[in-house]
Each structure stands twice: as structure tokens, then as C-alpha cells.
């Protein structure tokens, strides 16, 4: 089936038995994507993840992910490791789910008990520590997915990104036209950070540890005299730390969550030690 035939099958919910397995394999190969640069189709393939504000959502591909889950039955599934055959005392990892773990990845390092779910694209040289990647997600070449990271459904992660331990990248399946979380090439996301609700992190940006961003979280650029405010978007090369701001309530003044852009990366800041120094000046770390 060609792209138009797949799209028609999903939109009309006909011939799904044939269409959905093909879509699943195309998602896994990276030849079909939830998002793409404006003017390019869902079959644009692997592209640099930059200028993410201009990317568009292919809602029929998101709908296909929903249909795959809808039409699968829950059953017992297993992660098989050949060497366990000679070590029966180690047991066998099994669980009940609608989707199988991918066990066909030879171009990346998947560290048990990581679960790379069907429909996940994992680029060449990616390292997935004991973590979870969900259906429809895209993880670009050379990216580090550290321990206990969750890469949510349909989220798009660029090349050479570092997702530190405990990072949560939210999935966005509904509404169909909503953008997923997108993280551009060479970004660094500090440990235990949370990025949800279709937030866009542009290329080379740095988030300090414990930075939690939603679509409504105010992000204040304090690098100049005039404060700029962003919501749902972190500019390229921005260095972001978590913070609070004052808000008046009937009960008095309270502090609520926000984030601050305290610097922008340059060649002299790209060294990890220098980035750490900048963050520590503000009581933050990577």
C-alpha cells in the first residue's frame, strides 16, 4: 500500500488489517513520522530537528497509533534473551500488554530491562538504559536515553540529545491535531526534568535538573534588561533553570512554578564543565 492508500484506510477505518501492520513497521523504520517540517509529508524520513515551530502534525498518523492500540488484545508477552536458556534460575521476563517489545534492534544498545515498545523508532547508536519508549515516538541517532526515562507516545527526540536519568517526556495522543513534545538536536535535559503537553525544546537547549515544563509554564528570559516571556517553547541554545514567581491570591502572596533562561550557549559554553559552572551560579545543576 502506498502512502495515500494508508492514509485513506486510517481516515475511513477500512482495510485496517492490512494497513496497520505496514504503518507500524514504517514508524519503526523512521520512514513515517507523526510530525515533519512544513511542506514535507509524513514520509519525509529522517530530518534534522531544528526550527521546530514550523513543524506540522500528521493527524492521520496519530490516529493510526490509536487504532493499533484499539484493535490489539491484551495478552501475555515476553522479552526473550537467548543466554537465559542456559540459566533457568534467572527466569523469563513476561507481562500482559497490547504491544510487544522490540527485539529486532541491532544498531543501538538496549540495556535490560529497557522496554522499547512496538512502533518506536530508535536511531543508529542510541543507548537506551533501563527506560521506556512508547509507540509512535522517534529517537534520533546517537541519543542517550538514561535510566528510568520515559519517552511518551508520539514524542519526537532529535539526534545526539541527552535525556538524563529520571526524565519524563510526555505523550500526546489527543487531540489528533495537537503537537507532541519535540526536542531538537543536541539538546541536554537534566535529571528528573519533566516535559509535557506538546512543549517544544529547540536544538542545543539545556534544561537544568528538576526543570518541569508544561504548555502553560511561564519561561522568562532574563539575559537582558527587558524580560521576555515564552510559553510552550524553549528557544535554541537557551540555558534554563527551574524557579518560582510571586502571585497574589485572596489568602495572600504565594510562590508558583516558572522557569528562567539565564544564558545562551556559545562555543565557549559548550564544554560540560562550563555549563555546570553557569548553572551552579544560580543554584542549579545538570
C-alpha positions as CSV (number, residue, x, y, z in Angstrom):
1,X,0.0,0.0,0.0
2,X,1.3,3.5,-0.8
3,X,1.1,6.5,1.5
4,X,-2.3,7.7,0.1
5,X,-3.8,4.3,0.5
6,X,-2.6,4.0,4.1
7,X,-3.9,7.5,4.9
8,X,-7.3,6.6,3.3
9,X,-7.5,3.3,5.2
10,X,-6.9,5.1,8.6
11,X,-9.3,8.0,7.9
12,X,-12.1,5.7,6.8
13,X,-11.2,2.9,9.2
14,X,-11.3,0.4,6.4
15,X,-8.8,-2.3,5.4
16,X,-7.1,-1.8,8.7
17,X,-5.9,-5.5,9.0
18,X,-3.6,-4.7,6.0
19,X,-2.8,-1.1,6.7
20,X,-1.9,-1.0,10.4
21,X,0.9,-3.6,10.3
22,X,2.5,-1.6,7.5
23,X,2.2,1.6,9.4
24,X,3.7,0.0,12.5
25,X,6.8,-1.1,10.6
26,X,7.1,2.3,8.9
27,X,7.1,4.0,12.3
28,X,9.8,1.7,13.5
29,X,11.9,2.4,10.4
30,X,11.5,6.2,10.7
31,X,10.1,6.4,7.2
32,X,6.7,7.5,8.7
33,X,6.6,10.3,11.3
34,X,4.0,12.0,13.4
35,X,5.4,15.4,12.6
36,X,7.6,16.9,9.8
37,X,8.8,20.3,8.6
38,X,6.1,22.3,7.0
39,X,5.7,21.4,3.3
40,X,7.0,17.9,3.7
41,X,4.9,14.8,4.1
42,X,4.6,12.2,6.8
43,X,7.1,10.0,4.8
44,X,9.8,12.7,4.9
45,X,12.2,10.3,6.6
46,X,15.0,11.3,8.9
47,X,15.5,15.1,9.0
48,X,17.5,17.4,11.3
49,X,15.2,18.5,14.2
50,X,15.6,22.3,14.0
51,X,13.1,25.2,13.7
52,X,10.5,23.1,15.3
53,X,7.9,25.8,15.5
54,X,7.4,25.3,11.8
55,X,6.8,21.6,12.0
56,X,3.3,20.3,11.4
57,X,1.3,17.3,12.8
58,X,0.0,14.5,10.6
59,X,-3.2,13.7,12.5
60,X,-3.9,10.6,10.5
61,X,-0.6,9.0,11.6
62,X,-1.5,9.8,15.2
63,X,-4.9,8.3,14.6
64,X,-3.2,5.1,13.3
65,X,-1.4,4.8,16.6
66,X,-4.7,5.0,18.4
67,X,-6.2,2.4,16.1
68,X,-3.3,0.0,16.6
69,X,-3.8,0.0,20.3
70,X,-7.6,-0.2,20.0
71,X,-7.5,-3.3,17.7
72,X,-4.9,-5.2,19.7
73,X,-5.9,-7.6,22.5
74,X,-4.2,-7.8,25.9
75,X,-2.2,-11.0,26.1
76,X,0.9,-12.3,27.8
77,X,4.1,-11.2,26.1
78,X,7.8,-11.9,26.8
79,X,11.2,-10.3,26.5
80,X,13.4,-13.2,25.4
81,X,17.1,-13.3,26.0
82,X,19.0,-16.2,24.4
83,X,21.5,-16.7,27.2
84,X,18.7,-17.3,29.7
85,X,18.0,-20.7,28.1
86,X,21.2,-21.9,29.9
87,X,20.3,-20.1,33.1
88,X,16.8,-21.2,34.0
89,X,17.3,-19.8,37.5
90,X,17.2,-16.3,36.0
91,X,13.6,-16.6,35.0
92,X,11.9,-15.1,32.0
93,X,10.5,-11.5,31.8
94,X,6.8,-11.6,30.9
95,X,3.9,-9.2,31.3
96,X,0.4,-8.5,29.9
97,X,0.1,-5.8,27.3
98,X,-1.3,-5.0,23.8
99,X,2.1,-4.4,22.2
100,X,5.3,-6.4,22.1
101,X,8.8,-5.1,23.0
102,X,11.0,-4.6,20.0
103,X,13.7,-7.3,19.9
104,X,15.0,-6.6,16.4
105,X,17.3,-3.7,17.2
106,X,20.9,-4.4,16.4
107,X,22.1,-0.9,15.5
108,X,21.6,0.5,19.1
109,X,22.3,-0.6,22.7
110,X,19.2,-1.6,24.6
111,X,20.1,-2.3,28.3
112,X,17.7,-4.7,30.1
113,X,15.1,-4.3,31.4
114,X,14.6,-1.4,29.0
115,X,11.3,-1.7,27.0
116,X,11.3,-0.3,23.5
117,X,7.7,-0.8,22.6
118,X,6.5,-1.7,19.1
119,X,6.2,1.4,16.9
120,X,9.2,3.2,18.4
121,X,11.9,4.4,16.1
122,X,15.4,4.0,17.6
123,X,18.2,5.6,15.6
124,X,21.7,4.3,15.0
125,X,24.0,4.5,18.0
126,X,21.2,5.3,20.5
127,X,21.7,4.0,24.1
128,X,18.6,3.1,26.0
129,X,19.3,2.3,29.6
130,X,16.6,0.7,31.7
131,X,13.9,3.0,30.4
132,X,10.7,3.0,28.3
133,X,10.0,4.3,24.8
134,X,6.4,4.3,23.7
135,X,4.6,3.6,20.3
136,X,4.9,6.4,17.8
137,X,8.0,8.0,19.4
138,X,11.1,8.9,17.4
139,X,14.6,8.9,19.0
140,X,17.3,10.2,16.7
141,X,20.8,8.9,16.1
142,X,23.3,8.9,19.0
143,X,20.9,10.0,21.6
144,X,21.3,8.9,25.2
145,X,18.1,7.7,27.0
146,X,19.3,7.3,30.5
147,X,17.9,5.1,33.4
148,X,14.2,5.4,34.2
149,X,13.5,7.8,31.4
150,X,10.0,7.7,29.8
151,X,9.7,8.7,26.2
152,X,6.0,9.1,25.7
153,X,3.9,8.1,22.7
154,X,4.4,10.2,19.6
155,X,7.2,12.4,21.2
156,X,10.0,13.4,18.8
157,X,13.6,13.4,20.0
158,X,16.4,14.7,17.8
159,X,20.0,13.4,17.2
160,X,22.7,13.5,19.9
161,X,20.2,14.5,22.6
162,X,20.9,13.6,26.2
163,X,17.9,12.6,28.3
164,X,19.4,12.3,31.9
165,X,18.2,9.8,34.5
166,X,14.6,10.1,35.5
167,X,13.5,12.5,32.7
168,X,9.8,12.2,31.8
169,X,8.8,13.2,28.2
170,X,5.0,13.2,28.0
171,X,3.0,11.5,25.3
172,X,0.4,13.5,23.3
173,X,-2.2,11.2,21.6
174,X,-5.2,13.5,21.8
175,X,-6.4,15.7,20.3
176,X,-5.2,14.4,17.0
177,X,-4.0,17.8,15.7
178,X,-2.0,18.6,18.9
179,X,1.7,18.8,18.5
180,X,3.7,16.2,20.5
181,X,6.7,17.0,22.7
182,X,9.6,17.8,20.4
183,X,13.2,18.1,21.5
184,X,15.7,19.4,18.9
185,X,19.1,18.1,18.0
186,X,22.0,18.3,20.6
187,X,19.7,19.3,23.5
188,X,20.5,18.4,27.1
189,X,17.8,17.6,29.5
190,X,18.9,17.5,33.2
191,X,17.9,14.7,35.6
192,X,14.3,14.3,36.8
193,X,13.1,17.0,34.5
194,X,9.6,16.7,33.0
195,X,8.5,18.0,29.6
196,X,4.8,17.6,28.7
197,X,1.8,18.9,26.9
198,X,3.5,19.3,23.5
199,X,6.3,21.5,24.7
200,X,9.0,22.4,22.1
201,X,12.6,22.4,23.1
202,X,14.7,23.8,20.3
203,X,18.1,22.5,19.3
204,X,21.2,22.9,21.6
205,X,19.0,24.0,24.5
206,X,19.9,22.9,28.1
207,X,17.5,22.3,30.9
208,X,18.9,22.1,34.4
209,X,18.0,19.2,36.7
210,X,14.4,19.1,38.0
211,X,13.0,21.6,35.4
212,X,9.3,20.8,34.9
213,X,7.7,22.5,31.9
214,X,4.1,22.3,30.7
215,X,2.4,24.3,27.9
216,X,1.3,26.9,30.5
217,X,4.6,27.2,32.5
218,X,6.0,30.8,32.1
219,X,9.6,30.7,30.9
220,X,11.3,34.1,31.5
221,X,14.3,35.2,29.5
222,X,16.3,37.3,32.0
223,X,19.5,37.6,29.9
224,X,18.8,41.2,29.0
225,X,17.2,44.2,30.8
226,X,13.9,43.6,29.1
227,X,12.4,40.3,30.3
228,X,10.9,38.1,27.5
229,X,8.3,35.5,28.3
230,X,7.8,32.2,26.5
231,X,5.2,29.5,27.0
232,X,5.3,26.1,25.4
233,X,8.6,26.9,23.8
234,X,12.3,27.0,24.7
235,X,14.5,28.8,22.2
236,X,17.6,27.3,20.6
237,X,20.7,27.3,22.8
238,X,18.8,28.6,25.9
239,X,20.1,27.5,29.3
240,X,17.0,27.0,31.5
241,X,16.7,26.6,35.3
242,X,13.6,25.9,37.4
243,X,12.3,28.8,39.6
244,X,9.3,30.4,41.2
245,X,7.4,33.7,40.8
246,X,5.1,35.6,43.1
247,X,1.4,35.6,42.7
248,X,-1.3,37.4,44.7
249,X,-4.2,35.3,46.0
250,X,-7.2,36.0,48.3
251,X,-5.1,34.3,51.0
252,X,-2.0,36.4,50.3
253,X,1.1,36.1,48.2
254,X,2.3,32.7,47.1
255,X,5.1,31.3,45.0
256,X,4.2,29.3,41.9
257,X,6.4,27.4,39.4
258,X,8.1,29.0,36.5
259,X,11.5,28.7,34.7
260,X,14.2,31.2,33.8
261,X,16.5,31.4,30.8
262,X,19.8,32.6,32.4
263,X,22.1,32.3,29.4
264,X,22.5,31.1,25.9
265,X,25.1,28.5,24.8
266,X,28.1,29.6,22.8
267,X,31.2,27.8,21.7
268,X,32.9,28.7,25.0
269,X,29.9,27.4,26.9
270,X,29.6,24.0,25.1
271,X,32.0,22.3,27.5
272,X,30.1,20.5,30.1
273,X,32.2,21.8,33.0
274,X,31.5,25.4,31.9
275,X,27.8,24.7,31.6
276,X,27.8,23.3,35.1
277,X,29.5,26.5,36.3
278,X,26.8,28.7,34.8
279,X,24.1,26.6,36.4
280,X,25.7,26.4,39.8
281,X,26.0,30.2,39.8
282,X,22.1,30.1,40.0
283,X,22.0,27.2,42.5
284,X,21.2,24.6,39.8
285,X,22.9,21.6,38.3
286,X,22.8,19.3,35.2
